[in-house]
Amino acid sequence: MKNNPISYNASSAPTSFDEALSHNSPVRAFLAVKLPLELAATLHKKAIHRAGEGHVHDLRWVAPQQQHVTLKFLGNSSPQQLQQLISNLENDLADYHTFDSMTGCFRFFPTGRNPRVLALEMHSGQELKRLADICEQAAVQSGFSAETRNFRPHVTLGRFKRPRYVTHSQYFNLPSFRMTVGEVVLMESESTAMGTRYKSLHAFPLLPLAISA
């Protein structure tokens, strides 16, 4: 399988946290790793091409700038909870270093018999799992509910418009791409007339890897 490296610039431009919470109302939030736009655009284009004319219209495709790996879903969150979470995570991630992750195979959620989501697996050894565990612990300590489902790192590429039986043979796998995970982002999920929109509220940069002399 071809290994296509794509670098990830960890810098981002989150929306002002104070601005987002200025109305003191709950925010539907989650913690995630955002995909570099270059990589997301490549995955978007290749997935649509692989789907072909026979299946491309079966899905509502996720725009590249919206693609991410969810580490912890928070749900409706009060400003106080989010402020506590930010404080906890800034402490817990202070010594956490960047790491590489690879894209994997297509997956259907919940199953191929009645799929709602077309996703792409993400592999990183156990690093994404460790990062998700840190986010989980910080969230529970901030008053959020504990997650009961197993963590399965993936990127949602599209959502099926209607139930239908699909097989993996209908969706050829993509080449493998590498990205460097350089930050965790607190994000807001907002429902609009055009669909769900995600906004960055706060970024937690990870430490760069030391370069050997």
Accessible surface in RSA format (square Angstrom, percent):
REM  Atomic radii and reference values for relative SASA: ProtOr
REM  Chains: A
REM  Algorithm: Lee & Richards
REM  Probe-radius: 1.40
REM  Slices: 20
REM RES _ NUM      All-atoms   Total-Side   Main-Chain    Non-polar    All polar
REM                ABS   REL    ABS   REL    ABS   REL    ABS   REL    ABS   REL
RES MET A   1   163.88  84.9  77.23  51.1  86.64 206.3  81.48  69.3  82.40 109.2
RES LYS A   2   144.03  70.3 128.12  78.6  15.91  37.9  83.65  75.3  60.38  64.3
RES ASN A   3    79.65  54.9  60.10  58.1  19.55  47.1  26.82  64.5  52.83  51.1
RES ASN A   4    24.08  16.6  22.53  21.8   1.55   3.7   9.55  23.0  14.53  14.0
RES PRO A   5    83.51  60.9  64.38  58.7  19.14  69.6  64.54  53.3  18.97 117.9
RES ILE A   6    22.08  12.6  14.19  10.6   7.90  19.0  18.87  13.6   3.22   8.7
RES SER A   7   100.31  84.8  80.24 107.1  20.07  46.2  52.27 111.3  48.05  67.3
RES TYR A   8    30.57  14.3  11.66   6.6  18.91  49.2  10.51   7.9  20.06  24.7
RES ASN A   9   113.17  78.0  96.07  92.8  17.10  41.2  40.24  96.8  72.93  70.5
RES ALA A  10    30.90  28.4  25.94  40.0   4.97  11.3  26.08  36.7   4.82  12.8
RES SER A  11    85.53  72.3  58.26  77.7  27.27  62.8  53.80 114.6  31.72  44.4
RES SER A  12    46.39  39.2   9.91  13.2  36.48  84.0  21.88  46.6  24.51  34.3
RES ALA A  13   100.13  92.1  66.93 103.3  33.20  75.5  72.25 101.7  27.88  73.9
RES PRO A  14    49.92  36.4  29.32  26.7  20.60  74.9  29.32  24.2  20.60 128.0
RES THR A  15    41.74  29.7  31.05  31.5  10.69  25.5  23.11  31.0  18.64  28.2
RES SER A  16    57.63  48.7  41.12  54.9  16.50  38.0  37.11  79.0  20.52  28.7
RES PHE A  17    28.65  14.3  23.21  14.4   5.44  14.2  23.21  14.1   5.44  15.6
RES ASP A  18   110.34  77.3 101.68 101.2   8.66  20.5  34.93  82.2  75.41  75.2
RES GLU A  19   116.69  67.0 103.76  78.5  12.93  30.8  42.74  82.7  73.95  60.4
RES ALA A  20    23.58  21.7   0.00   0.0  23.58  53.6   7.71  10.9  15.87  42.0
RES LEU A  21    14.46   8.1   5.17   3.7   9.29  23.4   6.40   4.5   8.05  21.7
RES SER A  22    77.18  65.2  40.11  53.5  37.07  85.4  40.85  87.0  36.33  50.9
RES HIS A  23   156.48  85.5 131.96  91.7  24.52  62.7  89.62  92.4  66.85  77.8
RES ASN A  24   103.53  71.4  86.25  83.4  17.27  41.6  25.29  60.9  78.24  75.6
RES SER A  25    55.66  47.0  52.61  70.2   3.05   7.0  33.42  71.2  22.24  31.2
RES PRO A  26    94.45  68.8  74.68  68.1  19.77  71.9  74.69  61.7  19.76 122.8
RES VAL A  27     7.21   4.7   5.25   4.8   1.95   4.7   7.21   6.3   0.00   0.0
RES ARG A  28   114.42  48.0 109.64  55.9   4.78  11.4  28.18  38.5  86.24  52.3
RES ALA A  29     0.07   0.1   0.00   0.0   0.07   0.2   0.02   0.0   0.05   0.1
RES PHE A  30     7.28   3.6   7.28   4.5   0.00   0.0   7.28   4.4   0.00   0.0
RES LEU A  31     0.00   0.0   0.00   0.0   0.00   0.0   0.00   0.0   0.00   0.0
RES ALA A  32     0.00   0.0   0.00   0.0   0.00   0.0   0.00   0.0   0.00   0.0
RES VAL A  33     0.53   0.3   0.53   0.5   0.00   0.0   0.53   0.5   0.00   0.0
RES LYS A  34    50.06  24.4  50.06  30.7   0.00   0.0  18.52  16.7  31.54  33.6
RES LEU A  35    11.72   6.5   0.00   0.0  11.72  29.5   0.00   0.0  11.72  31.5
RES PRO A  36    12.76   9.3   7.24   6.6   5.52  20.1  12.76  10.5   0.00   0.0
RES LEU A  37   109.96  61.2 100.96  72.2   9.00  22.6 101.83  71.5   8.13  21.9
RES GLU A  38   117.47  67.4 105.59  79.9  11.89  28.3  46.37  89.7  71.10  58.1
RES LEU A  39     0.00   0.0   0.00   0.0   0.00   0.0   0.00   0.0   0.00   0.0
RES ALA A  40     0.00   0.0   0.00   0.0   0.00   0.0   0.00   0.0   0.00   0.0
RES ALA A  41    43.81  40.3  39.96  61.7   3.85   8.8  40.64  57.2   3.17   8.4
RES THR A  42    34.39  24.5  29.25  29.6   5.15  12.3  16.71  22.4  17.68  26.7
RES LEU A  43     0.00   0.0   0.00   0.0   0.00   0.0   0.00   0.0   0.00   0.0
RES HIS A  44    41.10  22.5  40.09  27.9   1.01   2.6  22.08  22.8  19.02  22.1
RES LYS A  45   155.91  76.1 150.67  92.4   5.24  12.5  96.75  87.1  59.16  63.0
RES LYS A  46    67.39  32.9  67.27  41.3   0.12   0.3  23.16  20.8  44.23  47.1
RES ALA A  47     0.72   0.7   0.14   0.2   0.58   1.3   0.14   0.2   0.58   1.5
RES ILE A  48    53.75  30.6  51.45  38.3   2.30   5.5  51.45  37.0   2.30   6.2
RES HIS A  49   136.98  74.9 119.89  83.3  17.09  43.7  75.27  77.6  61.71  71.8
RES ARG A  50    65.46  27.5  55.69  28.4   9.76  23.2  12.09  16.5  53.37  32.3
RES ALA A  51     4.81   4.4   0.00   0.0   4.81  10.9   0.00   0.0   4.81  12.8
RES GLY A  52    29.52  36.4   0.00   N/A  29.52  36.4  29.52  81.0   0.00   0.0
RES GLU A  53   149.86  86.0 130.42  98.7  19.44  46.3  69.18 133.8  80.68  65.9
RES GLY A  54    61.14  75.4   0.00   N/A  61.14  75.4  36.15  99.2  24.99  56.0
RES HIS A  55    33.01  18.0  32.59  22.7   0.41   1.1  17.82  18.4  15.18  17.7
RES VAL A  56    21.35  14.1  19.19  17.4   2.16   5.2  19.19  16.7   2.16   5.9
RES HIS A  57   122.56  67.0 116.46  80.9   6.10  15.6  85.16  87.8  37.40  43.5
RES ASP A  58    23.72  16.6  22.46  22.4   1.26   3.0   2.15   5.1  21.57  21.5
RES LEU A  59     4.22   2.4   0.00   0.0   4.22  10.6   0.00   0.0   4.22  11.4
RES ARG A  60   139.34  58.5 131.72  67.1   7.62  18.1  66.69  91.1  72.64  44.0
RES TRP A  61    50.47  20.3  21.81  10.6  28.65  67.3  21.87  11.7  28.60  46.4
RES VAL A  62    16.79  11.1  11.64  10.5   5.15  12.4  16.79  14.6   0.00   0.0
RES ALA A  63    37.17  34.2  30.38  46.9   6.78  15.4  33.79  47.6   3.38   9.0
RES PRO A  64    25.36  18.5  24.12  22.0   1.25   4.5  24.12  19.9   1.25   7.7
RES GLN A  65   122.47  68.5 102.17  74.7  20.30  48.3  47.43 100.9  75.04  56.9
RES GLN A  66    32.78  18.3  30.92  22.6   1.87   4.4   9.32  19.8  23.46  17.8
RES GLN A  67     4.49   2.5   0.40   0.3   4.09   9.7   1.22   2.6   3.27   2.5
RES HIS A  68    27.52  15.0  22.96  16.0   4.56  11.7  11.02  11.4  16.50  19.2
RES VAL A  69     1.49   1.0   1.49   1.3   0.00   0.0   1.49   1.3   0.00   0.0
RES THR A  70    51.98  37.0  41.93  42.5  10.05  24.0  28.12  37.8  23.86  36.1
RES LEU A  71    10.26   5.7   0.00   0.0  10.26  25.8   0.52   0.4   9.74  26.2
RES LYS A  72     9.28   4.5   5.50   3.4   3.78   9.0   5.99   5.4   3.28   3.5
RES PHE A  73    85.11  42.6  74.50  46.1  10.60  27.6  74.50  45.2  10.60  30.3
RES LEU A  74    16.51   9.2   0.00   0.0  16.51  41.5   1.38   1.0  15.13  40.7
RES GLY A  75     9.68  11.9   0.00   N/A   9.68  11.9   9.68  26.6   0.00   0.0
RES ASN A  76   111.60  77.0  85.65  82.8  25.95  62.5  18.61  44.8  92.99  89.9
RES SER A  77     0.14   0.1   0.00   0.0   0.14   0.3   0.14   0.3   0.00   0.0
RES SER A  78    35.50  30.0  33.11  44.2   2.39   5.5  29.03  61.8   6.47   9.1
RES PRO A  79    10.62   7.7  10.62   9.7   0.00   0.0  10.62   8.8   0.00   0.0
RES GLN A  80   113.12  63.3 107.12  78.3   6.00  14.3  61.84 131.6  51.27  38.9
RES GLN A  81    46.33  25.9  44.76  32.7   1.57   3.7  18.89  40.2  27.44  20.8
RES LEU A  82     0.00   0.0   0.00   0.0   0.00   0.0   0.00   0.0   0.00   0.0
RES GLN A  83    94.64  52.9  86.73  63.4   7.91  18.8  30.07  64.0  64.57  49.0
RES GLN A  84    84.78  47.4  80.46  58.8   4.32  10.3  23.95  51.0  60.83  46.1
RES LEU A  85     0.01   0.0   0.01   0.0   0.00   0.0   0.01   0.0   0.00   0.0
RES ILE A  86    18.43  10.5  18.43  13.7   0.00   0.0  18.43  13.3   0.00   0.0
RES SER A  87    63.55  53.7  54.40  72.6   9.15  21.1  23.76  50.6  39.78  55.7
RES ASN A  88    25.07  17.3  21.31  20.6   3.76   9.1   4.95  11.9  20.12  19.4
RES LEU A  89     0.00   0.0   0.00   0.0   0.00   0.0   0.00   0.0   0.00   0.0
RES GLU A  90    89.18  51.2  75.56  57.2  13.62  32.4  31.49  60.9  57.69  47.1
RES ASN A  91   113.15  78.0  96.53  93.3  16.62  40.0  23.57  56.7  89.59  86.6
RES ASP A  92    55.17  38.6  31.77  31.6  23.40  55.3  14.34  33.7  40.83  40.7
RES LEU A  93     5.02   2.8   2.85   2.0   2.16   5.4   3.17   2.2   1.85   5.0
RES ALA A  94    55.12  50.7  36.00  55.6  19.12  43.5  46.06  64.9   9.06  24.0
RES ASP A  95   118.97  83.3 105.69 105.2  13.27  31.4  34.70  81.7  84.27  84.0
RES TYR A  96    33.73  15.7  29.33  16.7   4.40  11.4  32.81  24.7   0.92   1.1
RES HIS A  97    82.11  44.9  76.21  53.0   5.90  15.1  43.55  44.9  38.56  44.9
RES THR A  98    18.00  12.8  15.13  15.3   2.87   6.8  11.20  15.0   6.80  10.3
RES PHE A  99    16.97   8.5  14.10   8.7   2.86   7.4  16.97  10.3   0.00   0.0
RES ASP A 100    69.74  48.8  56.12  55.9  13.61  32.2  20.75  48.8  48.99  48.9
RES SER A 101     0.66   0.6   0.29   0.4   0.37   0.9   0.66   1.4   0.00   0.0
RES MET A 102    50.82  26.3  50.82  33.6   0.00   0.0  46.86  39.8   3.96   5.2
RES THR A 103     2.93   2.1   0.18   0.2   2.75   6.6   0.00   0.0   2.93   4.4
RES GLY A 104     8.55  10.5   0.00   N/A   8.55  10.5   6.70  18.4   1.85   4.2
RES CYS A 105    41.19  31.2  40.94  45.7   0.24   0.6   2.25   5.7  38.94  42.0
RES PHE A 106     0.22   0.1   0.22   0.1   0.00   0.0   0.22   0.1   0.00   0.0
RES ARG A 107    75.86  31.9  75.86  38.7   0.00   0.0  14.47  19.8  61.39  37.2
RES PHE A 108    12.21   6.1   2.60   1.6   9.61  25.0   2.60   1.6   9.61  27.5
RES PHE A 109    34.82  17.4  34.54  21.4   0.28   0.7  34.59  21.0   0.23   0.7
RES PRO A 110    64.27  46.8  46.23  42.1  18.05  65.6  50.70  41.9  13.57  84.3
RES THR A 111    72.72  51.7  68.00  68.9   4.71  11.2  65.87  88.5   6.85  10.3
RES GLY A 112    20.23  24.9   0.00   N/A  20.23  24.9   9.87  27.1  10.37  23.2
RES ARG A 113   185.66  78.0 170.53  86.9  15.13  36.0  57.12  78.1 128.55  77.9
RES ASN A 114    73.42  50.6  73.40  70.9   0.03   0.1  22.66  54.5  50.76  49.1
RES PRO A 115     2.13   1.6   0.00   0.0   2.13   7.8   0.00   0.0   2.13  13.3
RES ARG A 116   151.45  63.6 148.70  75.8   2.76   6.6  60.59  82.8  90.87  55.1
RES VAL A 117    26.49  17.4  26.49  24.0   0.00   0.0  26.49  23.0   0.00   0.0
RES LEU A 118     0.17   0.1   0.17   0.1   0.00   0.0   0.17   0.1   0.00   0.0
RES ALA A 119     0.00   0.0   0.00   0.0   0.00   0.0   0.00   0.0   0.00   0.0
RES LEU A 120     0.12   0.1   0.12   0.1   0.00   0.0   0.12   0.1   0.00   0.0
RES GLU A 121    36.51  21.0  36.51  27.6   0.00   0.0  11.79  22.8  24.73  20.2
RES MET A 122     4.47   2.3   0.72   0.5   3.75   8.9   0.72   0.6   3.75   5.0
RES HIS A 123    90.80  49.6  87.97  61.1   2.82   7.2  63.10  65.0  27.70  32.2
RES SER A 124    18.77  15.9   1.84   2.5  16.93  39.0   9.06  19.3   9.71  13.6
RES GLY A 125    74.51  91.9   0.00   N/A  74.51  91.9  44.36 121.7  30.15  67.5
RES GLN A 126   105.45  59.0 100.98  73.8   4.46  10.6  37.13  79.0  68.32  51.8
RES GLU A 127    51.92  29.8  51.92  39.3   0.00   0.0  14.42  27.9  37.50  30.6
RES LEU A 128     3.09   1.7   3.08   2.2   0.01   0.0   3.08   2.2   0.01   0.0
RES LYS A 129    82.13  40.1  80.89  49.6   1.24   2.9  52.59  47.3  29.54  31.5
RES ARG A 130   118.24  49.6 116.29  59.3   1.96   4.7  45.12  61.7  73.12  44.3
RES LEU A 131     0.00   0.0   0.00   0.0   0.00   0.0   0.00   0.0   0.00   0.0
RES ALA A 132     5.07   4.7   4.01   6.2   1.06   2.4   4.28   6.0   0.79   2.1
RES ASP A 133    66.85  46.8  61.69  61.4   5.17  12.2  25.79  60.7  41.06  40.9
RES ILE A 134    37.94  21.6  36.95  27.5   0.99   2.4  37.74  27.2   0.20   0.6
RES CYS A 135     0.00   0.0   0.00   0.0   0.00   0.0   0.00   0.0   0.00   0.0
RES GLU A 136    41.03  23.6  41.03  31.0   0.00   0.0  35.62  68.9   5.41   4.4
RES GLN A 137   106.34  59.5 100.82  73.7   5.52  13.1  28.58  60.8  77.76  59.0
RES ALA A 138     0.00   0.0   0.00   0.0   0.00   0.0   0.00   0.0   0.00   0.0
RES ALA A 139     0.00   0.0   0.00   0.0   0.00   0.0   0.00   0.0   0.00   0.0
RES VAL A 140    66.59  43.8  56.17  50.9  10.42  25.1  56.17  48.8  10.42  28.2
RES GLN A 141   109.65  61.3  75.70  55.3  33.95  80.8  36.01  76.6  73.64  55.9
RES SER A 142     9.92   8.4   0.00   0.0   9.92  22.9   2.98   6.3   6.94   9.7
RES GLY A 143    55.89  68.9   0.00   N/A  55.89  68.9  32.22  88.4  23.67  53.0
RES PHE A 144    14.15   7.1   5.21   3.2   8.94  23.3   7.97   4.8   6.17  17.7
RES SER A 145    96.16  81.3  78.88 105.3  17.27  39.8  46.45  98.9  49.71  69.6
RES ALA A 146    65.57  60.3  45.89  70.8  19.68  44.8  45.89  64.6  19.68  52.1
RES GLU A 147    69.66  40.0  44.19  33.4  25.47  60.6  28.32  54.8  41.34  33.8
RES THR A 148   132.18  94.0  94.54  95.8  37.64  89.7  77.65 104.3  54.53  82.4
RES ARG A 149   176.41  74.1 160.22  81.7  16.19  38.5  74.53 101.9 101.88  61.7
RES ASN A 150   135.61  93.5 115.05 111.2  20.56  49.5  24.87  59.9 110.74 107.0
RES PHE A 151    50.99  25.5  26.24  16.3  24.76  64.4  31.62  19.2  19.37  55.4
RES ARG A 152   134.00  56.3 124.45  63.4   9.56  22.8  49.23  67.3  84.77  51.4
RES PRO A 153    34.31  25.0  29.44  26.8   4.87  17.7  30.23  25.0   4.08  25.4
RES HIS A 154    54.29  29.7  51.17  35.6   3.12   8.0  33.25  34.3  21.04  24.5
RES VAL A 155     0.00   0.0   0.00   0.0   0.00   0.0   0.00   0.0   0.00   0.0
RES THR A 156    25.47  18.1  22.74  23.1   2.72   6.5  10.12  13.6  15.35  23.2
RES LEU A 157     1.68   0.9   1.06   0.8   0.62   1.6   1.10   0.8   0.58   1.6
RES GLY A 158     0.00   0.0   0.00   N/A   0.00   0.0   0.00   0.0   0.00   0.0
RES ARG A 159    96.54  40.5  96.54  49.2   0.00   0.0  33.53  45.8  63.01  38.2
RES PHE A 160    12.86   6.4   1.00   0.6  11.86  30.9   1.00   0.6  11.86  33.9
RES LYS A 161    90.49  44.1  63.40  38.9  27.10  64.5  25.81  23.2  64.68  68.9
RES ARG A 162   148.70  62.4 143.89  73.3   4.81  11.5  61.13  83.5  87.58  53.1
RES PRO A 163   104.16  75.9  84.99  77.5  19.17  69.7  86.21  71.2  17.95 111.5
RES ARG A 164    71.21  29.9  59.72  30.4  11.49  27.4  35.52  48.5  35.69  21.6
RES TYR A 165   127.09  59.3 112.25  63.9  14.83  38.6  77.83  58.5  49.25  60.7
RES VAL A 166     3.65   2.4   0.00   0.0   3.65   8.8   0.05   0.0   3.60   9.8
RES THR A 167    47.57  33.8  43.26  43.9   4.31  10.3  44.75  60.1   2.83   4.3
RES HIS A 168    92.25  50.4  84.48  58.7   7.76  19.9  65.78  67.8  26.47  30.8
RES SER A 169    88.05  74.4  63.91  85.3  24.14  55.6  57.44 122.3  30.61  42.9
RES GLN A 170    55.29  30.9  44.33  32.4  10.96  26.1  20.21  43.0  35.09  26.6
RES TYR A 171     2.65   1.2   0.28   0.2   2.37   6.2   0.28   0.2   2.37   2.9
RES PHE A 172   135.16  67.6 131.17  81.2   3.99  10.4 135.16  81.9   0.00   0.0
RES ASN A 173    71.44  49.3  54.64  52.8  16.80  40.4  10.39  25.0  61.05  59.0
RES LEU A 174     3.00   1.7   0.49   0.4   2.50   6.3   1.34   0.9   1.66   4.5
RES PRO A 175    27.22  19.8  21.48  19.6   5.74  20.9  25.97  21.4   1.25   7.8
RES SER A 176    12.12  10.2  11.59  15.5   0.53   1.2   8.02  17.1   4.10   5.7
RES PHE A 177     9.99   5.0   9.97   6.2   0.02   0.1   9.97   6.0   0.02   0.1
RES ARG A 178    74.99  31.5  74.89  38.2   0.10   0.2  12.65  17.3  62.35  37.8
RES MET A 179     1.44   0.7   0.79   0.5   0.65   1.6   1.44   1.2   0.00   0.0
RES THR A 180    43.79  31.1  43.68  44.3   0.11   0.3  23.45  31.5  20.34  30.7
RES VAL A 181     0.74   0.5   0.74   0.7   0.00   0.0   0.74   0.6   0.00   0.0
RES GLY A 182     2.39   2.9   0.00   N/A   2.39   2.9   2.07   5.7   0.31   0.7
RES GLU A 183     4.21   2.4   4.21   3.2   0.00   0.0   0.00   0.0   4.21   3.4
RES VAL A 184     0.00   0.0   0.00   0.0   0.00   0.0   0.00   0.0   0.00   0.0
RES VAL A 185     0.00   0.0   0.00   0.0   0.00   0.0   0.00   0.0   0.00   0.0
RES LEU A 186     0.03   0.0   0.03   0.0   0.00   0.0   0.03   0.0   0.00   0.0
RES MET A 187     5.61   2.9   5.61   3.7   0.00   0.0   5.61   4.8   0.00   0.0
RES GLU A 188    23.73  13.6  23.73  18.0   0.00   0.0   0.04   0.1  23.69  19.3
RES SER A 189    18.43  15.6  12.72  17.0   5.71  13.2   2.99   6.4  15.44  21.6
RES GLU A 190    54.52  31.3  51.32  38.8   3.20   7.6  16.40  31.7  38.12  31.1
RES SER A 191   101.35  85.6  74.12  98.9  27.24  62.7  41.57  88.5  59.78  83.8
RES THR A 192    54.80  39.0  30.39  30.8  24.41  58.2  36.95  49.6  17.85  27.0
RES ALA A 193   113.85 104.7  63.57  98.1  50.27 114.4  76.83 108.2  37.02  98.1
RES MET A 194   186.14  96.4 149.71  99.1  36.43  86.7 124.70 106.0  61.43  81.4
RES GLY A 195    36.88  45.5   0.00   N/A  36.88  45.5  34.73  95.3   2.14   4.8
RES THR A 196    69.55  49.5  46.77  47.4  22.78  54.3  16.35  22.0  53.20  80.4
RES ARG A 197   110.95  46.6 110.95  56.6   0.00   0.0  39.29  53.7  71.66  43.4
RES TYR A 198    40.17  18.8  23.09  13.1  17.08  44.4   9.38   7.1  30.79  38.0
RES LYS A 199    58.13  28.4  53.40  32.8   4.73  11.3  27.91  25.1  30.21  32.2
RES SER A 200    10.69   9.0   5.36   7.1   5.33  12.3   4.73  10.1   5.96   8.3
RES LEU A 201     3.09   1.7   0.00   0.0   3.09   7.8   0.00   0.0   3.09   8.3
RES HIS A 202    44.26  24.2  42.77  29.7   1.48   3.8  30.80  31.7  13.45  15.7
RES ALA A 203    23.72  21.8  12.49  19.3  11.23  25.5  12.49  17.6  11.23  29.7
RES PHE A 204     5.24   2.6   2.81   1.7   2.43   6.3   5.24   3.2   0.00   0.0
RES PRO A 205    97.94  71.4  82.87  75.5  15.07  54.8  82.87  68.4  15.07  93.7
RES LEU A 206    11.18   6.2   0.00   0.0  11.18  28.1   0.76   0.5  10.43  28.1
RES LEU A 207    71.77  40.0  71.38  51.1   0.40   1.0  71.75  50.4   0.02   0.1
RES PRO A 208   103.99  75.8  95.05  86.6   8.94  32.5  97.01  80.1   6.97  43.3
RES LEU A 209   106.08  59.1  93.46  66.9  12.61  31.7  93.46  65.6  12.61  33.9
RES ALA A 210   101.61  93.4  67.62 104.4  33.99  77.3  77.66 109.4  23.95  63.4
RES ILE A 211   165.69  94.3 134.86 100.5  30.83  74.3 138.17  99.5  27.51  74.7
RES SER A 212   107.93  91.2  77.71 103.7  30.22  69.6  48.04 102.3  59.89  83.9
RES ALA A 213   152.34 140.1  71.61 110.5  80.73 183.6 110.64 155.8  41.70 110.5
END  Absolute sums over single chains surface
CHAIN  1 A    11443.6       9229.9       2213.7       6074.4       5369.2
END  Absolute sums over all chains
TOTAL         11443.6       9229.9       2213.7       6074.4       5369.2
